[in-house]
Amino acid sequence: MKSHTILAGVAVLSVLSISVAYAADESDPPLPRFRPWQQVWQCNDIRVTITARDPFSVEYDFGGTIWGGAHFTVIKGQLFFNERPCLPLQPVGYW
């Protein structure tokens, strides 16, 4: 239990030191405000929904049937399923 407390303390201190270092240089422009977004793709019979609700996580929802292995790749914003391009069903949406 003590090691968890020490690790948590180190993590908090590292975040604080980064925040202080960033705040110290006020000549930099402010970071853009995060906006949640969502993409929906159709890959053969698989529908892929990619959602970002906060700046620290991305959710992937796969609907349909996947037989055997499945390989998804993103190249320059285009989603591929087993080396075949997927069809975007909607542009990147912001809430």
NUMI-384534 format. One record per atom (N, C-alpha, C, O): residue number from 1; residue in one letter; atom name; x, y, z. Coordinates in Angstrom, 3 decimals. Layout:
residues N
+------+------+------+----------+----------+----------+
: resi : resn : name :       xx :       yy :       zz :
+------+------+------+----------+----------+----------+
:  NUM :    A :   CA :        X :        Y :        Z :
...
+------+------+------+----------+----------+----------+
***
This chain:
residues 95
+------+------+------+----------+----------+----------+
: resi : resn : name :       xx :       yy :       zz :
+------+------+------+----------+----------+----------+
:    1 :    M :    N :    0.819 :   -1.189 :    0.000 :
:    1 :    M :   CA :    0.000 :    0.000 :    0.000 :
:    1 :    M :    C :    0.864 :    1.254 :    0.000 :
:    1 :    M :    O :    0.522 :    2.253 :   -0.633 :
:    2 :    K :    N :    1.989 :    1.195 :    0.717 :
:    2 :    K :   CA :    2.869 :    2.340 :    0.818 :
:    2 :    K :    C :    3.466 :    2.689 :   -0.550 :
:    2 :    K :    O :    3.632 :    3.865 :   -0.872 :
:    3 :    S :    N :    3.792 :    1.655 :   -1.363 :
:    3 :    S :   CA :    4.367 :    1.913 :   -2.686 :
:    3 :    S :    C :    3.362 :    2.606 :   -3.598 :
:    3 :    S :    O :    3.753 :    3.429 :   -4.425 :
:    4 :    H :    N :    2.044 :    2.280 :   -3.460 :
:    4 :    H :   CA :    1.018 :    2.944 :   -4.262 :
:    4 :    H :    C :    0.944 :    4.424 :   -3.900 :
:    4 :    H :    O :    0.789 :    5.272 :   -4.779 :
:    5 :    T :    N :    1.053 :    4.734 :   -2.618 :
:    5 :    T :   CA :    1.001 :    6.121 :   -2.161 :
:    5 :    T :    C :    2.199 :    6.896 :   -2.683 :
:    5 :    T :    O :    2.060 :    8.038 :   -3.120 :
:    6 :    I :    N :    3.365 :    6.288 :   -2.640 :
:    6 :    I :   CA :    4.573 :    6.948 :   -3.137 :
:    6 :    I :    C :    4.461 :    7.197 :   -4.634 :
:    6 :    I :    O :    4.787 :    8.287 :   -5.106 :
:    7 :    L :    N :    3.997 :    6.185 :   -5.395 :
:    7 :    L :   CA :    3.856 :    6.344 :   -6.843 :
:    7 :    L :    C :    2.829 :    7.420 :   -7.176 :
:    7 :    L :    O :    3.032 :    8.206 :   -8.101 :
:    8 :    A :    N :    1.732 :    7.460 :   -6.432 :
:    8 :    A :   CA :    0.717 :    8.485 :   -6.674 :
:    8 :    A :    C :    1.286 :    9.865 :   -6.383 :
:    8 :    A :    O :    1.015 :   10.818 :   -7.114 :
:    9 :    G :    N :    2.075 :    9.977 :   -5.314 :
:    9 :    G :   CA :    2.694 :   11.261 :   -4.974 :
:    9 :    G :    C :    3.657 :   11.723 :   -6.045 :
:    9 :    G :    O :    3.689 :   12.906 :   -6.382 :
:   10 :    V :    N :    4.447 :   10.803 :   -6.587 :
:   10 :    V :   CA :    5.391 :   11.137 :   -7.659 :
:   10 :    V :    C :    4.628 :   11.599 :   -8.896 :
:   10 :    V :    O :    5.024 :   12.565 :   -9.547 :
:   11 :    A :    N :    3.535 :   10.911 :   -9.220 :
:   11 :    A :   CA :    2.738 :   11.283 :  -10.394 :
:   11 :    A :    C :    2.154 :   12.682 :  -10.230 :
:   11 :    A :    O :    2.178 :   13.477 :  -11.169 :
:   12 :    V :    N :    1.630 :   12.985 :   -9.046 :
:   12 :    V :   CA :    1.053 :   14.310 :   -8.794 :
:   12 :    V :    C :    2.129 :   15.383 :   -8.898 :
:   12 :    V :    O :    1.908 :   16.428 :   -9.510 :
:   13 :    L :    N :    3.286 :   15.132 :   -8.308 :
:   13 :    L :   CA :    4.367 :   16.122 :   -8.371 :
:   13 :    L :    C :    4.845 :   16.359 :   -9.798 :
:   13 :    L :    O :    5.144 :   17.494 :  -10.169 :
:   14 :    S :    N :    4.919 :   15.298 :  -10.604 :
:   14 :    S :   CA :    5.369 :   15.484 :  -11.985 :
:   14 :    S :    C :    4.352 :   16.301 :  -12.779 :
:   14 :    S :    O :    4.738 :   17.142 :  -13.591 :
:   15 :    V :    N :    3.060 :   16.064 :  -12.556 :
:   15 :    V :   CA :    2.030 :   16.856 :  -13.237 :
:   15 :    V :    C :    2.101 :   18.304 :  -12.792 :
:   15 :    V :    O :    2.006 :   19.211 :  -13.619 :
:   16 :    L :    N :    2.266 :   18.535 :  -11.496 :
:   16 :    L :   CA :    2.357 :   19.901 :  -10.987 :
:   16 :    L :    C :    3.581 :   20.617 :  -11.544 :
:   16 :    L :    O :    3.496 :   21.791 :  -11.903 :
:   17 :    S :    N :    4.712 :   19.931 :  -11.621 :
:   17 :    S :   CA :    5.917 :   20.587 :  -12.132 :
:   17 :    S :    C :    5.759 :   20.941 :  -13.604 :
:   17 :    S :    O :    6.243 :   21.984 :  -14.042 :
:   18 :    I :    N :    5.092 :   20.090 :  -14.370 :
:   18 :    I :   CA :    4.847 :   20.397 :  -15.782 :
:   18 :    I :    C :    3.910 :   21.592 :  -15.893 :
:   18 :    I :    O :    4.129 :   22.478 :  -16.720 :
:   19 :    S :    N :    2.861 :   21.624 :  -15.060 :
:   19 :    S :   CA :    1.908 :   22.743 :  -15.080 :
:   19 :    S :    C :    2.594 :   24.044 :  -14.728 :
:   19 :    S :    O :    2.367 :   25.063 :  -15.379 :
:   20 :    V :    N :    3.428 :   24.019 :  -13.708 :
:   20 :    V :   CA :    4.132 :   25.223 :  -13.281 :
:   20 :    V :    C :    5.097 :   25.678 :  -14.368 :
:   20 :    V :    O :    5.196 :   26.875 :  -14.636 :
:   21 :    A :    N :    5.806 :   24.751 :  -14.997 :
:   21 :    A :   CA :    6.746 :   25.107 :  -16.065 :
:   21 :    A :    C :    6.009 :   25.738 :  -17.236 :
:   21 :    A :    O :    6.495 :   26.701 :  -17.830 :
:   22 :    Y :    N :    4.843 :   25.203 :  -17.570 :
:   22 :    Y :   CA :    4.079 :   25.770 :  -18.676 :
:   22 :    Y :    C :    3.542 :   27.152 :  -18.309 :
:   22 :    Y :    O :    3.606 :   28.085 :  -19.110 :
:   23 :    A :    N :    3.012 :   27.276 :  -17.091 :
:   23 :    A :   CA :    2.443 :   28.547 :  -16.661 :
:   23 :    A :    C :    3.508 :   29.630 :  -16.558 :
:   23 :    A :    O :    3.197 :   30.813 :  -16.697 :
:   24 :    A :    N :    4.743 :   29.252 :  -16.320 :
:   24 :    A :   CA :    5.814 :   30.233 :  -16.153 :
:   24 :    A :    C :    6.119 :   30.944 :  -17.462 :
:   24 :    A :    O :    6.571 :   32.089 :  -17.439 :
:   25 :    D :    N :    5.887 :   30.304 :  -18.600 :
:   25 :    D :   CA :    6.169 :   30.914 :  -19.890 :
:   25 :    D :    C :    4.864 :   31.450 :  -20.471 :
:   25 :    D :    O :    4.172 :   30.741 :  -21.201 :
:   26 :    E :    N :    4.530 :   32.681 :  -20.153 :
:   26 :    E :   CA :    3.260 :   33.262 :  -20.579 :
:   26 :    E :    C :    3.289 :   33.789 :  -22.007 :
:   26 :    E :    O :    2.265 :   34.250 :  -22.511 :
:   27 :    S :    N :    4.443 :   33.731 :  -22.670 :
:   27 :    S :   CA :    4.515 :   34.214 :  -24.043 :
:   27 :    S :    C :    3.903 :   33.221 :  -25.028 :
:   27 :    S :    O :    3.573 :   33.588 :  -26.156 :
:   28 :    D :    N :    3.750 :   31.956 :  -24.605 :
:   28 :    D :   CA :    3.135 :   30.955 :  -25.473 :
:   28 :    D :    C :    1.632 :   31.213 :  -25.570 :
:   28 :    D :    O :    1.014 :   31.644 :  -24.596 :
:   29 :    P :    N :    1.039 :   30.952 :  -26.743 :
:   29 :    P :   CA :   -0.413 :   31.113 :  -26.854 :
:   29 :    P :    C :   -1.123 :   30.051 :  -26.013 :
:   29 :    P :    O :   -0.565 :   28.979 :  -25.781 :
:   30 :    P :    N :   -2.327 :   30.328 :  -25.561 :
:   30 :    P :   CA :   -3.048 :   29.335 :  -24.750 :
:   30 :    P :    C :   -3.390 :   28.097 :  -25.582 :
:   30 :    P :    O :   -3.583 :   28.177 :  -26.796 :
:   31 :    L :    N :   -3.459 :   26.965 :  -24.907 :
:   31 :    L :   CA :   -3.832 :   25.729 :  -25.596 :
:   31 :    L :    C :   -5.288 :   25.811 :  -26.037 :
:   31 :    L :    O :   -6.110 :   26.399 :  -25.334 :
:   32 :    P :    N :   -5.626 :   25.224 :  -27.200 :
:   32 :    P :   CA :   -7.021 :   25.259 :  -27.636 :
:   32 :    P :    C :   -7.894 :   24.443 :  -26.689 :
:   32 :    P :    O :   -7.444 :   23.447 :  -26.122 :
:   33 :    R :    N :   -9.118 :   24.862 :  -26.525 :
:   33 :    R :   CA :  -10.072 :   24.160 :  -25.667 :
:   33 :    R :    C :  -10.474 :   22.849 :  -26.339 :
:   33 :    R :    O :  -10.740 :   22.820 :  -27.541 :
:   34 :    F :    N :  -10.519 :   21.769 :  -25.567 :
:   34 :    F :   CA :  -10.899 :   20.464 :  -26.111 :
:   34 :    F :    C :  -12.373 :   20.471 :  -26.496 :
:   34 :    F :    O :  -13.215 :   21.009 :  -25.776 :
:   35 :    R :    N :  -12.670 :   19.864 :  -27.644 :
:   35 :    R :   CA :  -14.051 :   19.689 :  -28.078 :
:   35 :    R :    C :  -14.287 :   18.206 :  -28.319 :
:   35 :    R :    O :  -13.566 :   17.596 :  -29.108 :
:   36 :    P :    N :  -15.277 :   17.609 :  -27.662 :
:   36 :    P :   CA :  -15.585 :   16.193 :  -27.914 :
:   36 :    P :    C :  -15.891 :   15.983 :  -29.405 :
:   36 :    P :    O :  -16.425 :   16.873 :  -30.066 :
:   37 :    W :    N :  -15.548 :   14.802 :  -29.922 :
:   37 :    W :   CA :  -15.786 :   14.512 :  -31.325 :
:   37 :    W :    C :  -16.141 :   13.053 :  -31.512 :
:   37 :    W :    O :  -15.918 :   12.225 :  -30.629 :
:   38 :    Q :    N :  -16.702 :   12.743 :  -32.688 :
:   38 :    Q :   CA :  -17.087 :   11.364 :  -33.003 :
:   38 :    Q :    C :  -16.953 :   11.131 :  -34.505 :
:   38 :    Q :    O :  -17.254 :   12.010 :  -35.312 :
:   39 :    Q :    N :  -16.494 :    9.927 :  -34.867 :
:   39 :    Q :   CA :  -16.429 :    9.484 :  -36.264 :
:   39 :    Q :    C :  -17.159 :    8.157 :  -36.349 :
:   39 :    Q :    O :  -17.079 :    7.340 :  -35.432 :
:   40 :    V :    N :  -17.880 :    7.936 :  -37.464 :
:   40 :    V :   CA :  -18.550 :    6.657 :  -37.702 :
:   40 :    V :    C :  -18.099 :    6.157 :  -39.068 :
:   40 :    V :    O :  -18.163 :    6.884 :  -40.058 :
:   41 :    W :    N :  -17.643 :    4.908 :  -39.111 :
:   41 :    W :   CA :  -17.122 :    4.297 :  -40.331 :
:   41 :    W :    C :  -17.862 :    2.989 :  -40.600 :
:   41 :    W :    O :  -18.283 :    2.301 :  -39.670 :
:   42 :    Q :    N :  -18.017 :    2.651 :  -41.886 :
:   42 :    Q :   CA :  -18.545 :    1.351 :  -42.275 :
:   42 :    Q :    C :  -17.428 :    0.590 :  -42.962 :
:   42 :    Q :    O :  -16.893 :    1.046 :  -43.973 :
:   43 :    C :    N :  -17.070 :   -0.577 :  -42.416 :
:   43 :    C :   CA :  -15.997 :   -1.415 :  -42.949 :
:   43 :    C :    C :  -16.598 :   -2.779 :  -43.271 :
:   43 :    C :    O :  -16.660 :   -3.652 :  -42.405 :
:   44 :    N :    N :  -17.043 :   -2.966 :  -44.517 :
:   44 :    N :   CA :  -17.797 :   -4.164 :  -44.898 :
:   44 :    N :    C :  -19.002 :   -4.278 :  -43.988 :
:   44 :    N :    O :  -19.828 :   -3.366 :  -43.971 :
:   45 :    D :    N :  -19.143 :   -5.360 :  -43.225 :
:   45 :    D :   CA :  -20.299 :   -5.484 :  -42.328 :
:   45 :    D :    C :  -19.989 :   -5.022 :  -40.901 :
:   45 :    D :    O :  -20.773 :   -5.282 :  -39.988 :
:   46 :    I :    N :  -18.878 :   -4.353 :  -40.702 :
:   46 :    I :   CA :  -18.476 :   -3.861 :  -39.382 :
:   46 :    I :    C :  -18.696 :   -2.354 :  -39.336 :
:   46 :    I :    O :  -18.218 :   -1.633 :  -40.211 :
:   47 :    R :    N :  -19.410 :   -1.876 :  -38.329 :
:   47 :    R :   CA :  -19.543 :   -0.442 :  -38.117 :
:   47 :    R :    C :  -18.640 :   -0.056 :  -36.952 :
:   47 :    R :    O :  -18.719 :   -0.643 :  -35.873 :
:   48 :    V :    N :  -17.778 :    0.939 :  -37.179 :
:   48 :    V :   CA :  -16.827 :    1.395 :  -36.171 :
:   48 :    V :    C :  -17.208 :    2.818 :  -35.772 :
:   48 :    V :    O :  -17.287 :    3.712 :  -36.615 :
:   49 :    T :    N :  -17.442 :    3.015 :  -34.482 :
:   49 :    T :   CA :  -17.718 :    4.344 :  -33.950 :
:   49 :    T :    C :  -16.559 :    4.722 :  -33.035 :
:   49 :    T :    O :  -16.241 :    3.999 :  -32.091 :
:   50 :    I :    N :  -15.932 :    5.861 :  -33.323 :
:   50 :    I :   CA :  -14.794 :    6.348 :  -32.545 :
:   50 :    I :    C :  -15.246 :    7.633 :  -31.865 :
:   50 :    I :    O :  -15.680 :    8.573 :  -32.532 :
:   51 :    T :    N :  -15.144 :    7.676 :  -30.534 :
:   51 :    T :   CA :  -15.648 :    8.807 :  -29.765 :
:   51 :    T :    C :  -14.593 :    9.296 :  -28.787 :
:   51 :    T :    O :  -13.947 :    8.498 :  -28.109 :
:   52 :    A :    N :  -14.423 :   10.603 :  -28.718 :
:   52 :    A :   CA :  -13.553 :   11.219 :  -27.711 :
:   52 :    A :    C :  -14.429 :   12.151 :  -26.875 :
:   52 :    A :    O :  -14.889 :   13.186 :  -27.357 :
:   53 :    R :    N :  -14.651 :   11.772 :  -25.627 :
:   53 :    R :   CA :  -15.482 :   12.575 :  -24.720 :
:   53 :    R :    C :  -14.655 :   13.540 :  -23.883 :
:   53 :    R :    O :  -15.173 :   14.536 :  -23.376 :
:   54 :    D :    N :  -13.369 :   13.241 :  -23.742 :
:   54 :    D :   CA :  -12.465 :   14.104 :  -22.982 :
:   54 :    D :    C :  -11.089 :   14.038 :  -23.644 :
:   54 :    D :    O :  -10.863 :   13.184 :  -24.501 :
:   55 :    P :    N :  -10.173 :   14.917 :  -23.267 :
:   55 :    P :   CA :   -8.879 :   14.960 :  -23.963 :
:   55 :    P :    C :   -7.938 :   13.802 :  -23.660 :
:   55 :    P :    O :   -6.857 :   13.727 :  -24.244 :
:   56 :    F :    N :   -8.319 :   12.900 :  -22.764 :
:   56 :    F :   CA :   -7.395 :   11.851 :  -22.331 :
:   56 :    F :    C :   -7.802 :   10.448 :  -22.751 :
:   56 :    F :    O :   -7.090 :    9.492 :  -22.447 :
:   57 :    S :    N :   -8.939 :   10.296 :  -23.450 :
:   57 :    S :   CA :   -9.363 :    8.940 :  -23.813 :
:   57 :    S :    C :  -10.100 :    8.950 :  -25.143 :
:   57 :    S :    O :  -10.700 :    9.950 :  -25.537 :
:   58 :    V :    N :  -10.041 :    7.811 :  -25.825 :
:   58 :    V :   CA :  -10.769 :    7.587 :  -27.069 :
:   58 :    V :    C :  -11.465 :    6.240 :  -26.937 :
:   58 :    V :    O :  -10.844 :    5.251 :  -26.547 :
:   59 :    E :    N :  -12.760 :    6.201 :  -27.264 :
:   59 :    E :   CA :  -13.538 :    4.960 :  -27.178 :
:   59 :    E :    C :  -13.752 :    4.412 :  -28.586 :
:   59 :    E :    O :  -14.000 :    5.165 :  -29.527 :
:   60 :    Y :    N :  -13.653 :    3.090 :  -28.714 :
:   60 :    Y :   CA :  -13.897 :    2.420 :  -29.983 :
:   60 :    Y :    C :  -15.045 :    1.444 :  -29.775 :
:   60 :    Y :    O :  -15.006 :    0.621 :  -28.860 :
:   61 :    D :    N :  -16.082 :    1.534 :  -30.630 :
:   61 :    D :   CA :  -17.207 :    0.612 :  -30.557 :
:   61 :    D :    C :  -17.309 :   -0.106 :  -31.901 :
:   61 :    D :    O :  -17.464 :    0.528 :  -32.944 :
:   62 :    F :    N :  -17.219 :   -1.441 :  -31.861 :
:   62 :    F :   CA :  -17.288 :   -2.249 :  -33.067 :
:   62 :    F :    C :  -18.611 :   -2.991 :  -33.073 :
:   62 :    F :    O :  -18.920 :   -3.720 :  -32.130 :
:   63 :    G :    N :  -19.397 :   -2.811 :  -34.127 :
:   63 :    G :   CA :  -20.665 :   -3.521 :  -34.267 :
:   63 :    G :    C :  -20.625 :   -4.380 :  -35.512 :
:   63 :    G :    O :  -20.098 :   -3.959 :  -36.541 :
:   64 :    G :    N :  -21.174 :   -5.573 :  -35.431 :
:   64 :    G :   CA :  -21.173 :   -6.487 :  -36.575 :
:   64 :    G :    C :  -20.476 :   -7.777 :  -36.217 :
:   64 :    G :    O :  -20.283 :   -8.092 :  -35.042 :
:   65 :    T :    N :  -20.104 :   -8.515 :  -37.233 :
:   65 :    T :   CA :  -19.489 :   -9.820 :  -37.027 :
:   65 :    T :    C :  -18.067 :   -9.809 :  -37.555 :
:   65 :    T :    O :  -17.823 :   -9.433 :  -38.702 :
:   66 :    I :    N :  -17.134 :  -10.222 :  -36.716 :
:   66 :    I :   CA :  -15.738 :  -10.350 :  -37.143 :
:   66 :    I :    C :  -15.364 :  -11.828 :  -37.043 :
:   66 :    I :    O :  -15.344 :  -12.399 :  -35.953 :
:   67 :    W :    N :  -15.067 :  -12.440 :  -38.194 :
:   67 :    W :   CA :  -14.636 :  -13.837 :  -38.223 :
:   67 :    W :    C :  -13.129 :  -13.866 :  -38.371 :
:   67 :    W :    O :  -12.565 :  -13.188 :  -39.230 :
:   68 :    G :    N :  -12.491 :  -14.644 :  -37.542 :
:   68 :    G :   CA :  -11.034 :  -14.719 :  -37.616 :
:   68 :    G :    C :  -10.404 :  -13.438 :  -37.105 :
:   68 :    G :    O :  -10.972 :  -12.765 :  -36.244 :
:   69 :    G :    N :   -9.251 :  -13.098 :  -37.621 :
:   69 :    G :   CA :   -8.543 :  -11.903 :  -37.179 :
:   69 :    G :    C :   -9.070 :  -10.648 :  -37.851 :
:   69 :    G :    O :   -9.635 :  -10.698 :  -38.944 :
:   70 :    A :    N :   -8.878 :   -9.543 :  -37.188 :
:   70 :    A :   CA :   -9.267 :   -8.249 :  -37.743 :
:   70 :    A :    C :   -8.119 :   -7.280 :  -37.512 :
:   70 :    A :    O :   -7.546 :   -7.224 :  -36.424 :
:   71 :    H :    N :   -7.792 :   -6.523 :  -38.540 :
:   71 :    H :   CA :   -6.675 :   -5.587 :  -38.479 :
:   71 :    H :    C :   -7.186 :   -4.220 :  -38.912 :
:   71 :    H :    O :   -7.547 :   -4.030 :  -40.074 :
:   72 :    F :    N :   -7.221 :   -3.256 :  -37.974 :
:   72 :    F :   CA :   -7.646 :   -1.895 :  -38.283 :
:   72 :    F :    C :   -6.426 :   -0.989 :  -38.265 :
:   72 :    F :    O :   -5.566 :   -1.106 :  -37.393 :
:   73 :    T :    N :   -6.358 :   -0.074 :  -39.244 :
:   73 :    T :   CA :   -5.241 :    0.862 :  -39.364 :
:   73 :    T :    C :   -5.799 :    2.230 :  -39.740 :
:   73 :    T :    O :   -6.766 :    2.324 :  -40.496 :
:   74 :    V :    N :   -5.190 :    3.290 :  -39.213 :
:   74 :    V :   CA :   -5.522 :    4.653 :  -39.628 :
:   74 :    V :    C :   -4.284 :    5.237 :  -40.303 :
:   74 :    V :    O :   -3.203 :    5.287 :  -39.717 :
:   75 :    I :    N :   -4.470 :    5.679 :  -41.557 :
:   75 :    I :   CA :   -3.385 :    6.312 :  -42.311 :
:   75 :    I :    C :   -3.900 :    7.656 :  -42.803 :
:   75 :    I :    O :   -4.832 :    7.723 :  -43.605 :
:   76 :    K :    N :   -3.281 :    8.729 :  -42.312 :
:   76 :    K :   CA :   -3.650 :   10.098 :  -42.693 :
:   76 :    K :    C :   -5.148 :   10.336 :  -42.554 :
:   76 :    K :    O :   -5.765 :   10.945 :  -43.428 :
:   77 :    G :    N :   -5.738 :    9.857 :  -41.455 :
:   77 :    G :   CA :   -7.149 :   10.097 :  -41.181 :
:   77 :    G :    C :   -8.106 :    9.117 :  -41.840 :
:   77 :    G :    O :   -9.307 :    9.184 :  -41.581 :
:   78 :    Q :    N :   -7.627 :    8.217 :  -42.674 :
:   78 :    Q :   CA :   -8.464 :    7.221 :  -43.348 :
:   78 :    Q :    C :   -8.373 :    5.902 :  -42.597 :
:   78 :    Q :    O :   -7.272 :    5.428 :  -42.318 :
:   79 :    L :    N :   -9.528 :    5.294 :  -42.261 :
:   79 :    L :   CA :   -9.567 :    4.017 :  -41.554 :
:   79 :    L :    C :   -9.560 :    2.872 :  -42.569 :
:   79 :    L :    O :  -10.279 :    2.905 :  -43.568 :
:   80 :    F :    N :   -8.732 :    1.857 :  -42.293 :
:   80 :    F :   CA :   -8.643 :    0.666 :  -43.129 :
:   80 :    F :    C :   -8.955 :   -0.566 :  -42.281 :
:   80 :    F :    O :   -8.564 :   -0.640 :  -41.116 :
:   81 :    F :    N :   -9.665 :   -1.534 :  -42.872 :
:   81 :    F :   CA :   -9.981 :   -2.803 :  -42.225 :
:   81 :    F :    C :   -9.394 :   -3.908 :  -43.099 :
:   81 :    F :    O :   -9.810 :   -4.098 :  -44.242 :
:   82 :    N :    N :   -8.425 :   -4.632 :  -42.548 :
:   82 :    N :   CA :   -7.716 :   -5.672 :  -43.314 :
:   82 :    N :    C :   -7.220 :   -5.126 :  -44.654 :
:   82 :    N :    O :   -7.432 :   -5.729 :  -45.706 :
:   83 :    E :    N :   -6.553 :   -3.968 :  -44.589 :
:   83 :    E :   CA :   -5.931 :   -3.283 :  -45.730 :
:   83 :    E :    C :   -6.927 :   -2.727 :  -46.748 :
:   83 :    E :    O :   -6.496 :   -2.235 :  -47.791 :
:   84 :    R :    N :   -8.239 :   -2.782 :  -46.495 :
:   84 :    R :   CA :   -9.236 :   -2.200 :  -47.397 :
:   84 :    R :    C :   -9.805 :   -0.934 :  -46.767 :
:   84 :    R :    O :  -10.093 :   -0.927 :  -45.570 :
:   85 :    P :    N :   -9.977 :    0.152 :  -47.551 :
:   85 :    P :   CA :  -10.476 :    1.398 :  -46.969 :
:   85 :    P :    C :  -11.918 :    1.262 :  -46.487 :
:   85 :    P :    O :  -12.737 :    0.575 :  -47.098 :
:   86 :    C :    N :  -12.203 :    1.930 :  -45.382 :
:   86 :    C :   CA :  -13.561 :    1.985 :  -44.842 :
:   86 :    C :    C :  -14.235 :    3.258 :  -45.344 :
:   86 :    C :    O :  -13.563 :    4.216 :  -45.726 :
:   87 :    L :    N :  -15.546 :    3.260 :  -45.340 :
:   87 :    L :   CA :  -16.328 :    4.395 :  -45.805 :
:   87 :    L :    C :  -16.752 :    5.246 :  -44.615 :
:   87 :    L :    O :  -17.419 :    4.747 :  -43.709 :
:   88 :    P :    N :  -16.370 :    6.542 :  -44.603 :
:   88 :    P :   CA :  -16.837 :    7.392 :  -43.503 :
:   88 :    P :    C :  -18.327 :    7.674 :  -43.686 :
:   88 :    P :    O :  -18.745 :    8.124 :  -44.754 :
:   89 :    L :    N :  -19.133 :    7.412 :  -42.650 :
:   89 :    L :   CA :  -20.575 :    7.627 :  -42.743 :
:   89 :    L :    C :  -20.971 :    9.047 :  -42.393 :
:   89 :    L :    O :  -22.053 :    9.503 :  -42.761 :
:   90 :    Q :    N :  -20.109 :    9.740 :  -41.691 :
:   90 :    Q :   CA :  -20.346 :   11.142 :  -41.363 :
:   90 :    Q :    C :  -18.994 :   11.809 :  -41.160 :
:   90 :    Q :    O :  -18.030 :   11.156 :  -40.761 :
:   91 :    P :    N :  -18.920 :   13.111 :  -41.433 :
:   91 :    P :   CA :  -17.662 :   13.788 :  -41.146 :
:   91 :    P :    C :  -17.429 :   13.847 :  -39.651 :
:   91 :    P :    O :  -18.328 :   13.549 :  -38.864 :
:   92 :    V :    N :  -16.234 :   14.229 :  -39.263 :
:   92 :    V :   CA :  -15.935 :   14.351 :  -37.836 :
:   92 :    V :    C :  -16.951 :   15.288 :  -37.223 :
:   92 :    V :    O :  -17.102 :   16.426 :  -37.670 :
:   93 :    G :    N :  -17.652 :   14.817 :  -36.198 :
:   93 :    G :   CA :  -18.680 :   15.626 :  -35.571 :
:   93 :    G :    C :  -18.243 :   16.162 :  -34.224 :
:   93 :    G :    O :  -17.624 :   15.455 :  -33.428 :
:   94 :    Y :    N :  -18.570 :   17.416 :  -33.981 :
:   94 :    Y :   CA :  -18.292 :   18.026 :  -32.675 :
:   94 :    Y :    C :  -19.616 :   18.224 :  -31.969 :
:   94 :    Y :    O :  -20.641 :   18.485 :  -32.598 :
:   95 :    W :    N :  -19.581 :   18.097 :  -30.653 :
:   95 :    W :   CA :  -20.804 :   18.307 :  -29.864 :
:   95 :    W :    C :  -20.848 :   19.693 :  -29.323 :
:   95 :    W :    O :  -21.801 :   20.057 :  -28.634 :
+------+------+------+----------+----------+----------+
***
